[in-house]
Amino acid sequence: MSVINSNSNDFESVVLKSDKPVLVDFNATWCGPCRMMGPVLEDYSNENDKVKIVSIDVDENSDLASTYGVLSIPCLVLFKDGKEVIRNVGFIGKEELESFLGEV
């Protein structure tokens, strides 16, 4: 499974109503750490199908960034059953990502 690009129009159906946990990556194209995070998330998504990974561009979806209190990027937010479970701000490597997601 690869990273899914989402936006304000489909966020509810893709993230909040998902039947599996969803890791949302709030990011921007101009953000260096966000660009570094992309391949880490892509690798993880190709090796693991327990978590859906969704990318949200904060410049194009500022309403979502505001709703979820995203003030710094990259910001990873894990949703389960439509609710935020945990978040991480800043770049993390693959091992840290696996630890962050735990036994999801």
Secondary structure, DSSP 4 states (H G I P E B T S, - for coil): --PEE--TTTHIIIIIT-SS-EEEEEE-TT-HHHHHHHHHHHHHHHH--SSEEEEEETTT-HHHHHHTT--SSSEEEEEETTEEEEEEES---HHHHHHHHTT-
